[in-house]
Amino acid sequence: MNKTIDNALIFAYHQRTHTPLLKAKQLLETMDSLLLERIARALDEQCDPAQFLYDPIEDTPKIKAQIAKAEKEALATLSEAHSQSMGSCHLIWRETTQILKQKHNIIWFSPAEMNPSVCFD
């Protein structure tokens, strides 16, 4: 079921991400409510239009350190099984997300989740 999204949020998302308006509306309407909340916060708090949106919980020093530690752990785990190649960022982010959830009960959204119209390699 689609939710009703404020037009100002749709327009802000469109402007920041260069996602076409209709696509921005569709993406936002179908997003998980926590992800939508984080994107709205990112749009309010992150002012650099040249930077991709990132999960605003990363601005909390303690959480930022836990994310960095989890990413390092994810890299170590994945380097044993996979070489770093195109698309490996998605594996790293998925592993980082799982580590954060399992070990710290932190829900973190990757750059790909925060910017679903962007193709990350």
Sequence and secondary structure as in RCSB ss.txt:
>XXXX:A:sequence
MNKTIDNALIFAYHQRTHTPLLKAKQLLETMDSLLLERIARALDEQCDPAQFLYDPIEDTPKIKAQIAKAEKEAL
ATLSEAHSQSMGSCHLIWRETTQILKQKHNIIWFSPAEMNPSVCFD
>XXXX:A:secstr
      HHHHHHHHHHH   HHHHHHHHHHS HHHHHHHHHHHHH   TTS    GGGGSHHHHHHHHHHHHHHH
HHHHHH    TTHHHHHHHHHHHHHHHHH      HHHH TTS   
